């Protein structure tokens, strides 16, 4: 960045613009330029003054403070030609807040001695600078007062406090992708496809937002109704014109309420009359707590299973929105798995109440309800088959029969209620109402000892399910004791051998050496492949094997990959390759299963690879290459 570019930045920055050109030219010679990578801090709370005023040449910065609970709170957004660091550049105190680069940030640094000279030599600059400084301090004070007063957060007391810690600026898409209202829809739809977005803001000739063009409207007006000829249709013919605005400083809870009230999935983010971003419903759902906000209150307040079953049907709507808005597999898993787990917890609570009403009383001993399979791995999108178990504290010998009878009935209530809520009870009967999956801690440990000493296919299946489990409800210490026993078994010589048996050699990937897909030759799934059995499970099992061998407690496949990379068991390159392959396989599987569900079929994980679009076929082949690389790695080991 040369002196001319620095000069141009100063000219556009308030209040430096009021200074004479020769003064700015002299200042530009003394300004230092520094670049900060996205998500790095320019300075943190409590850092001694760096004795510079930061002026943004390009990029975005967030101003962050820490509340009395130790949580970070974004209180402002700084963009090109804004400055920051003004509160301590002259006082030389420590920074009361932090500034973080939201994206790559390039700043011009005006040193304190040069700023002091401007203030002393130019009274009009001094007055303007002090007014801006006072206004920023007033806004900071208002935000801190609002955060400190916990009496309702903008009058929406039912909202979770987490929704009033994040700002719209933290989740919005920036810079916004735009088009012109008079652009041809054919050209704009190509932009949407290239950028992989489902909506685009339409501007008039004065660069003011006038509408939003969405995929939904493209389909509705040009395909379903064919209201306009495709070749000549303009954006303003089919765009939504009832725009809803929000400030980048608004809380995401306020954004969610604005969407609900206006029945829209898109808000334009405006500041000082300028379009600075777009926030969509899926942007809010992608935040850790928003998906749960939409349904958690309803889930936790249901007085009976019938009401819970009705609420559970709304979970599918969240999935549909996330798919429509191109959410990633990781984002879908986080939201959907959390909702299903919360539903499971409420089912268990209601089942405990039912046991009391039926004269069984409270649990006779401590217990832990655990999920296994995709629920434990946090890889749920659609409701899957039930895969759960109970481990309870060892009773006195004389009470063993009564305790087992209690948990048998209790498990039956839970399994029945989950089935009413849409979580199936098909397949292998791996459920807590089956005595194989309902044991005392001592009985579980004896089973693991037996697995180590007596080769048995049935034992392999049972212990194999335990390799993925997540405690959901009850005394979590019982679940952790069971996990510790599993690790001890795995770390023994026999356990390591058993863990590795058949994990790679038995899988045959559905692709030939020539790169053609291998599908079933006959039967109901002729010309199809089972994506889950032939590609997803080999990857899940292979990554699980490496994680367990390295004592990684995390249950999710993506979490295991991250921890394997952190532990240098996998290189960063391999971990990213496997992550991308796994996410692509899972997203394809989710989309194809959703299609079957909408056709009234039960999802079966089968796909016809040659019915996919070319881009999807290429992505599938790349993902299968990732599975192949992982299996080769396991074979070498």
C-alpha positions in Angstrom: 0.0 0.0 0.0 1.7 3.2 -1.2 1.4 6.8 0.1 -1.2 7.7 -2.5 -3.5 4.9 -1.3 -3.0 6.0 2.3 -3.8 9.6 1.3 -7.0 8.5 -0.4 -8.0 6.6 2.7 -7.4 9.6 5.0 -9.5 11.9 2.7 -12.5 9.6 3.0 -12.2 9.3 6.8 -14.2 11.5 9.2 -12.9 13.9 10.6 -9.6 13.8 8.7 -11.4 14.8 5.5 -11.7 18.4 6.9 -8.0 18.8 6.9 -6.2 20.6 4.1 -4.7 18.4 1.3 -1.1 19.4 2.2 -1.7 18.4 5.8 -3.1 15.0 4.8 -0.2 14.5 2.3 2.3 15.1 5.1 0.5 12.8 7.5 0.3 10.0 4.8 4.1 9.9 4.8 4.2 9.1 8.5 1.3 6.5 8.6 2.2 2.9 9.1 0.2 0.1 7.4 -0.6 -3.2 9.0 -2.7 -6.3 7.9 -4.6 -8.6 10.2 -5.9 -12.0 9.2 -9.5 -12.9 9.7 -10.6 -13.9 13.2 -7.4 -12.5 14.8 -7.3 -9.7 17.4 -5.9 -6.3 16.7 -5.7 -5.9 20.5 -7.4 -7.5 23.5 -9.1 -6.2 26.6 -6.5 -5.1 29.1 -3.7 -4.7 26.5 -1.6 -1.6 27.1 -2.2 1.2 24.6 -0.3 0.7 21.3 -0.2 4.5 20.9 -1.9 4.5 17.5 -5.2 5.4 16.0 -6.4 2.6 13.6 -8.1 3.7 10.4 -9.6 0.9 8.3 -8.5 0.9 4.7 -10.3 -2.4 3.8 -12.1 -5.2 5.7 -14.3 -5.4 8.7 -13.6 -5.2 12.5 -15.7 -6.0 15.5 -15.4 -4.2 18.8 -15.8 -6.6 21.7 -16.2 -6.2 25.4 -16.4 -8.8 28.2 -19.4 -8.7 30.5 -19.4 -9.4 34.3 -19.9 -13.1 33.5 -16.8 -13.3 31.4 -18.7 -13.7 28.1 -17.6 -11.7 25.0 -20.2 -9.3 23.6 -19.9 -7.6 20.2 -20.9 -4.0 20.6 -20.0 -2.5 17.2 -18.8 -3.0 13.7 -16.1 -0.9 12.0 -15.7 -0.9 8.2 -13.6 1.0 5.7 -12.9 4.7 6.6 -13.9 4.1 10.2 -11.4 4.4 13.0 -10.9 2.7 16.3 -8.6 2.7 19.3 -9.5 6.3 20.0 -10.4 5.8 23.6 -6.8 5.2 24.8 -4.6 6.6 22.0 -4.3 9.9 23.9 -4.7 8.6 27.5 -2.2 5.8 27.1 -4.3 3.6 29.3 -5.1 -0.1 28.7 -7.8 -1.0 26.2 -11.3 -1.3 27.9 -12.4 -3.7 25.0 -11.0 -5.7 22.2 -11.1 -5.4 18.4 -11.1 -8.5 16.2 -10.8 -8.8 12.4 -14.1 -10.2 11.1 -12.4 -10.7 7.7 -8.9 -9.8 6.4 -8.3 -6.3 7.8 -5.9 -3.6 6.4 -5.4 -0.6 8.7 -3.6 2.7 8.5 -1.9 3.4 11.9 -1.7 7.1 12.9 0.8 7.4 15.7 -0.1 9.3 18.9 2.4 12.1 18.5 1.1 12.8 15.0 -2.5 12.7 16.2 -1.6 15.1 19.1 0.0 17.5 16.7 -3.2 17.6 14.5 -5.3 18.2 17.6 -3.1 21.1 18.8 -2.6 22.7 15.4 -6.2 22.4 14.0 -9.0 23.4 16.5 -11.8 22.4 14.1 -10.3 18.9 13.8 -10.0 18.7 17.6 -13.7 19.7 18.1 -14.9 17.2 15.5 -12.8 14.4 16.9 -14.0 15.0 20.5 -17.7 15.0 19.4 -17.2 11.6 17.6 -15.4 10.3 20.7 -18.2 11.4 23.0 -20.8 9.8 20.8 -19.0 6.5 20.7 -18.7 6.5 24.5 -22.4 7.2 24.9 -23.3 4.2 22.6 -20.9 2.0 24.6 -22.5 3.1 27.8 -26.0 2.3 26.5 -25.1 -1.1 25.3 -23.4 -2.0 28.7 -26.5 -0.7 30.6 -28.8 -2.8 28.4 -26.6 -5.9 29.0 -26.4 -5.3 32.7 -30.1 -4.9 33.1 -31.3 -8.5 32.8 -35.0 -7.6 32.8 -36.1 -8.9 29.5 -33.8 -8.0 26.6 -35.9 -5.7 24.4 -39.1 -6.9 26.0 -38.8 -10.5 24.7 -38.5 -12.3 28.1 -39.1 -15.8 26.6 -36.0 -15.6 24.5 -32.8 -17.4 25.6 -30.2 -14.9 26.9 -27.7 -16.4 24.4 -29.6 -14.7 21.7 -28.8 -11.3 23.2 -25.1 -11.8 23.3 -24.5 -12.2 19.6 -25.0 -9.3 17.1 -26.3 -9.5 13.6 -22.9 -8.3 12.4 -21.4 -11.6 13.6 -23.7 -13.8 11.5 -24.6 -11.7 8.4 -23.2 -12.3 4.9 -20.8 -9.5 4.1 -20.3 -8.0 1.6 -23.8 -8.6 0.3 -24.1 -10.0 -3.2 -26.3 -7.7 -5.3 -27.8 -7.2 -8.7 -29.9 -4.5 -10.4 -33.7 -4.4 -10.5 -33.6 -4.2 -14.3 -31.1 -7.1 -14.8 -32.3 -10.1 -16.7 -33.2 -13.0 -14.5 -31.1 -15.4 -16.6 -27.9 -13.5 -15.9 -28.7 -13.1 -12.2 -29.6 -16.8 -11.7 -26.1 -17.6 -13.0 -24.6 -15.4 -10.4 -26.7 -17.2 -7.7 -25.5 -20.6 -9.0 -21.9 -19.6 -9.2 -21.9 -18.1 -5.6 -24.1 -21.0 -4.3 -26.6 -18.6 -2.8 -30.4 -18.8 -2.6 -31.2 -15.1 -2.6 -29.8 -11.9 -3.9 -30.5 -8.2 -3.1 -31.7 -6.1 -6.0 -30.6 -2.4 -6.1 -31.9 0.6 -8.0 -29.6 3.0 -9.9 -28.9 4.9 -6.7 -27.7 1.7 -5.1 -30.7 1.6 -2.8 -32.1 -1.9 -2.0 -35.5 -2.4 -3.7 -36.1 -6.1 -3.4 -34.8 -9.6 -3.0 -34.8 -12.3 -5.7 -35.0 -15.8 -4.3 -34.8 -19.3 -5.7 -38.3 -19.9 -4.5 -39.6 -17.0 -6.7 -37.6 -18.3 -9.7 -39.3 -21.6 -9.5 -42.7 -20.2 -8.7 -43.0 -17.6 -11.5 -40.7 -19.1 -14.2 -41.2 -22.8 -13.9 -44.4 -23.7 -11.9 -46.7 -20.9 -13.1 -44.6 -19.7 -16.1 -45.9 -16.2 -15.5 -43.1 -14.5 -17.5 -41.0 -15.6 -20.4 -37.6 -16.7 -19.1 -35.6 -14.9 -21.7 -37.0 -11.4 -21.1 -38.0 -11.6 -17.5 -36.4 -8.9 -15.3 -35.5 -9.1 -11.6 -38.2 -6.5 -10.6 -40.9 -8.7 -12.2 -40.6 -11.5 -9.7 -38.6 -10.1 -6.7 -40.0 -9.7 -3.2 -40.3 -5.9 -2.6 -41.4 -5.9 1.0 -37.9 -5.5 2.5 -37.3 -5.8 6.2 -34.3 -3.9 7.6 -32.2 -4.5 10.7 -29.1 -2.8 12.1 -25.8 -4.7 12.3 -25.7 -3.9 16.0 -29.1 -5.6 16.7 -29.1 -8.8 18.6 -29.7 -12.0 16.6 -32.8 -12.6 18.9 -34.2 -9.3 17.5 -33.5 -10.5 14.0 -35.3 -13.7 14.6 -38.4 -11.9 15.9 -38.3 -9.6 12.9 -38.4 -12.6 10.6 -41.2 -14.2 12.5 -43.3 -11.0 12.5 -42.7 -10.2 8.8 -42.9 -13.9 7.7 -39.7 -13.6 5.7 -36.4 -15.6 5.7 -34.2 -12.7 4.6 -33.4 -9.3 6.3 -31.2 -6.6 4.8 -28.7 -5.1 7.2 -28.6 -1.3 6.9 -26.3 1.2 8.6 -26.3 5.0 7.9 -28.6 4.4 4.9 -26.2 1.9 3.3 -26.6 -1.8 2.7 -23.8 -3.6 4.7 -25.0 -7.2 4.7 -27.8 -9.7 4.5 -28.9 -12.1 7.2 -31.1 -15.2 6.5 -33.0 -17.6 8.7 -30.3 -20.2 8.1 -27.6 -17.7 9.3 -29.5 -17.6 12.6 -30.0 -21.4 12.7 -26.3 -21.9 12.1 -25.6 -20.2 15.4 -25.3 -22.8 18.1 -28.4 -21.9 20.0 -30.9 -20.6 17.4 -32.1 -23.9 16.1 -32.8 -25.0 19.7 -34.4 -21.6 20.5 -37.2 -22.3 17.9 -38.3 -25.5 19.5 -36.6 -26.0 22.8 -39.1 -24.1 24.9 -41.9 -26.1 23.3 -40.1 -29.4 23.8 -39.3 -28.8 27.5 -42.8 -27.5 28.3 -44.8 -30.4 26.9 -46.8 -32.1 29.7 -47.3 -35.4 27.9 -45.9 -37.5 25.0 -48.8 -36.6 22.7 -47.9 -32.9 22.8 -44.2 -33.8 22.4 -45.0 -35.9 19.4 -46.8 -32.9 17.8 -43.8 -30.6 18.5 -41.3 -33.2 17.2 -42.9 -32.9 13.7 -41.7 -29.3 13.6 -38.1 -30.5 13.7 -38.4 -31.5 10.0 -39.2 -27.9 9.1 -35.9 -26.8 10.5 -34.1 -29.4 8.4 -36.0 -28.3 5.2 -35.0 -24.6 5.8 -31.4 -25.5 6.4 -31.3 -27.7 3.2 -32.9 -24.9 1.2 -30.4 -22.4 2.4 -27.4 -24.6 1.7 -26.3 -25.1 5.3 -23.3 -27.4 5.7 -23.5 -31.0 7.1 -21.8 -29.9 10.3 -24.3 -27.1 10.8 -27.2 -29.4 10.2 -25.8 -32.1 12.6 -25.3 -29.5 15.3 -28.9 -28.2 15.2 -30.8 -31.4 14.4 -28.9 -33.7 16.8 -29.3 -31.2 19.6 -33.1 -31.0 19.1 -33.5 -34.8 19.0 -31.4 -35.1 22.1 -33.4 -32.6 24.0 -36.6 -34.4 22.9 -35.1 -37.7 24.2 -34.4 -36.1 27.5 -38.0 -34.9 27.8 -39.2 -38.3 26.9 -37.1 -39.8 29.8 -38.5 -37.2 32.2 -42.1 -38.0 31.2 -41.4 -41.7 31.5 -40.1 -41.2 35.0 -43.3 -39.4 35.9 -45.4 -42.2 34.3 -43.5 -44.8 36.4 -44.5 -42.9 39.5 -48.2 -42.6 38.4 -48.2 -46.4 37.8 -47.1 -47.1 41.3 -43.4 -47.9 40.5 -42.1 -44.9 42.3 -38.7 -43.2 41.6 -35.7 -45.2 40.2 -34.5 -47.7 42.8 -30.9 -47.0 41.9 -28.9 -44.5 39.9 -29.0 -45.0 36.1 -27.6 -43.5 32.9 -29.5 -43.5 29.6 -27.1 -43.6 26.6 -27.5 -43.0 22.9 -25.5 -45.0 20.4 -25.0 -44.9 16.6 -25.7 -41.7 14.7 -27.5 -40.0 17.6 -24.4 -40.5 19.8 -22.1 -39.3 16.9 -24.3 -36.2 16.5 -24.9 -37.1 12.9 -28.7 -37.0 12.9 -30.6 -35.1 10.3 -33.7 -37.2 9.8 -35.1 -39.3 12.7 -33.2 -42.5 12.7 -33.9 -45.9 14.2 -33.6 -46.0 17.9 -30.2 -47.0 19.2 -30.0 -46.7 23.0 -29.2 -48.5 26.2 -29.4 -48.2 30.0 -26.6 -48.8 32.5 -27.7 -48.7 36.1 -25.8 -48.9 39.4 -25.3 -52.4 40.8 -28.1 -53.3 43.2 -27.9 -55.5 46.3 -28.2 -59.2 45.3 -31.6 -59.5 47.0 -33.0 -56.5 45.1 -31.6 -57.5 41.6 -34.9 -58.9 40.3 -37.0 -56.0 41.4 -34.5 -53.5 40.0 -34.4 -55.2 36.6 -38.2 -55.3 36.5 -38.3 -51.6 37.2 -35.9 -50.7 34.4 -37.6 -53.1 32.0 -40.9 -51.3 32.3 -39.2 -47.9 32.4 -37.3 -48.7 29.1 -40.5 -49.9 27.5 -42.1 -46.5 28.3 -39.2 -44.7 26.8 -38.9 -46.7 23.6 -42.7 -46.5 23.1 -42.7 -42.7 23.6 -39.7 -42.2 21.3 -41.5 -44.2 18.6 -44.6 -41.9 19.0 -42.2 -38.9 18.4 -41.1 -40.4 15.1 -37.8 -42.1 16.2 -38.2 -45.6 14.7 -37.9 -49.0 16.3 -36.9 -50.9 13.3 -33.7 -52.8 12.4 -31.6 -54.6 15.0 -33.7 -54.0 18.1 -30.8 -52.1 19.7 -33.0 -50.5 22.3 -33.1 -50.4 26.1 -36.3 -52.5 26.3 -34.2 -55.4 25.0 -32.4 -57.1 28.0 -29.1 -57.2 25.9 -29.1 -53.4 26.1 -30.3 -53.0 29.7 -27.7 -54.0 32.3 -26.1 -53.0 35.6 -22.6 -51.5 35.5 -21.1 -54.7 36.8 -22.9 -56.7 34.1 -21.7 -54.4 31.3 -18.1 -54.7 32.6 -18.3 -58.5 32.8 -19.5 -58.4 29.2 -16.5 -56.4 28.1 -14.2 -58.8 29.9 -15.9 -61.7 28.1 -15.4 -59.9 24.7 -11.7 -59.7 25.4 -11.3 -63.4 26.1 -14.0 -65.2 24.0 -14.1 -64.4 20.3 -17.8 -64.3 19.4 -19.6 -62.5 16.6 -22.6 -61.6 18.8 -20.3 -60.0 21.4 -18.5 -58.1 18.7 -21.8 -56.5 17.6 -22.7 -55.5 21.1 -19.4 -54.0 22.0 -19.1 -52.5 18.5 -22.3 -50.4 19.3 -20.7 -49.3 22.6 -17.7 -47.8 20.7 -20.1 -44.9 19.8 -22.1 -43.8 22.8 -23.1 -40.6 24.5 -24.6 -40.3 28.0 -27.9 -38.4 27.6 -29.7 -38.4 31.0 -29.2 -39.6 34.6 -25.9 -40.2 36.4 -23.3 -39.5 33.8 -20.6 -41.0 36.0 -22.0 -44.4 35.3 -21.6 -43.8 31.5 -18.0 -42.5 32.0 -17.1 -45.6 34.1 -18.3 -47.8 31.3 -16.3 -45.7 28.8 -13.2 -46.1 30.9 -13.6 -49.9 31.0 -13.9 -49.9 27.2 -10.7 -47.9 26.8 -8.9 -50.3 29.2 -10.0 -53.2 27.0 -9.0 -51.5 23.8 -5.6 -50.6 25.2 -4.8 -54.3 26.0 -3.1 -56.3 23.3 -6.2 -58.5 22.7 -8.5 -55.5 22.5 -6.4 -53.7 20.0 -6.5 -56.8 17.7 -10.2 -57.1 18.1 -10.7 -53.4 17.4 -8.8 -53.7 14.1 -10.4 -56.9 12.8 -12.3 -56.6 9.6 -12.4 -52.8 9.6 -10.9 -52.3 6.2 -10.6 -55.5 4.2 -14.3 -56.3 4.2 -15.4 -53.1 2.5 -15.7 -52.8 -1.2 -16.2 -49.3 -2.4 -18.9 -48.7 -5.1 -16.4 -47.5 -7.7 -14.2 -49.3 -10.1 -10.5 -48.7 -11.0 -11.7 -46.9 -14.1 -13.8 -44.5 -12.1 -17.2 -46.0 -12.9 -19.8 -46.5 -10.2 -20.6 -50.1 -9.1 -24.3 -50.6 -8.5 -26.6 -53.5 -7.8 -27.3 -55.6 -10.8 -30.8 -56.8 -9.9 -33.5 -56.7 -7.3 -35.5 -53.7 -6.0 -32.4 -51.5 -6.0 -31.1 -52.4 -9.5 -28.7 -49.7 -10.7 -28.5 -48.2 -7.2 -25.9 -48.2 -4.4 -26.4 -48.1 -0.7 -24.4 -45.0 0.1 -24.4 -45.5 3.8 -23.4 -49.1 3.9 -20.8 -48.9 1.1 -19.1 -45.5 1.8 -20.3 -43.6 4.9 -20.0 -46.5 7.5 -16.5 -47.5 6.3 -15.4 -43.9 6.9 -17.2 -43.7 10.3 -15.7 -47.0 11.4 -12.2 -46.2 10.2 -12.1 -42.8 11.9 -13.6 -44.4 15.0 -10.9 -47.0 15.1 -8.1 -44.4 14.9 -9.8 -42.3 17.6 -10.3 -45.2 20.1 -6.8 -46.4 19.6 -5.6 -42.9 20.6 -8.0 -42.6 23.6 -10.2 -39.9 22.1 -13.4 -39.6 24.0 -15.3 -37.6 21.4 -18.1 -39.5 19.7 -18.8 -37.5 16.5 -16.9 -38.3 13.3 -16.1 -34.7 12.6 -15.0 -34.1 16.2 -12.8 -37.2 16.1 -11.1 -35.9 12.9 -10.4 -32.6 14.5 -8.9 -34.2 17.6 -6.9 -36.7 15.6 -5.4 -33.7 13.8 -4.7 -31.8 17.0 -2.9 -34.9 18.4 -0.8 -35.2 15.1 -2.2 -38.6 14.5 -3.5 -37.3 11.2 -1.9 -34.5 9.2 -4.0 -31.3 8.7 -4.1 -32.1 5.0 -5.5 -35.6 5.5 -8.0 -34.5 8.2 -9.4 -31.8 5.9 -9.6 -34.3 3.0 -11.5 -36.8 5.1 -13.7 -34.1 6.6 -14.7 -32.8 3.2 -15.3 -36.4 1.9 -17.4 -37.2 4.9 -19.5 -34.0 4.7 -20.1 -34.4 1.0 -21.3 -38.0 1.5 -23.5 -37.1 4.4 -25.1 -34.1 2.5 -25.8 -36.3 -0.6 -27.4 -38.9 1.6 -29.5 -36.4 3.5 -30.8 -34.8 0.3 -31.6 -38.2 -1.3 -33.4 -39.5 1.8 -35.4 -36.3 2.0 -36.6 -36.8 -1.6 -37.8 -40.3 -0.7 -39.5 -39.0 2.4 -41.4 -36.4 0.4 -42.5 -39.1 -2.0 -44.0 -41.0 1.0 -41.3 -43.6 1.1 -39.2 -44.7 4.0 -35.6 -43.4 3.5 -33.3 -46.4 2.7 -29.9 -44.7 1.9 -30.0 -46.0 -1.7 -29.1 -43.6 -4.6 -28.9 -43.9 -8.3 -25.5 -42.2 -9.0 -26.2 -41.7 -12.7 -29.3 -39.7 -11.9 -27.2 -37.1 -10.1 -26.2 -33.8 -11.8 -22.6 -33.8 -13.2 -21.3 -31.7 -10.3 -22.8 -34.0 -7.8 -21.3 -37.1 -9.5 -17.8 -35.4 -9.5 -18.2 -34.6 -5.8 -19.3 -38.2 -5.1 -16.2 -39.6 -6.8 -14.0 -37.2 -4.9 -15.6 -38.2 -1.7 -15.2 -41.9 -2.5 -11.5 -41.2 -3.1 -11.3 -39.9 0.5 -12.8 -43.2 1.8 -10.4 -45.2 -0.3 -7.4 -43.2 1.1 -8.6 -43.8 4.6 -9.0 -47.5 4.1 -5.6 -47.8 2.5 -4.1 -46.1 5.5 -5.9 -48.6 7.8 -4.7 -51.5 5.8 -1.1 -50.3 6.0 -1.4 -50.0 9.8 
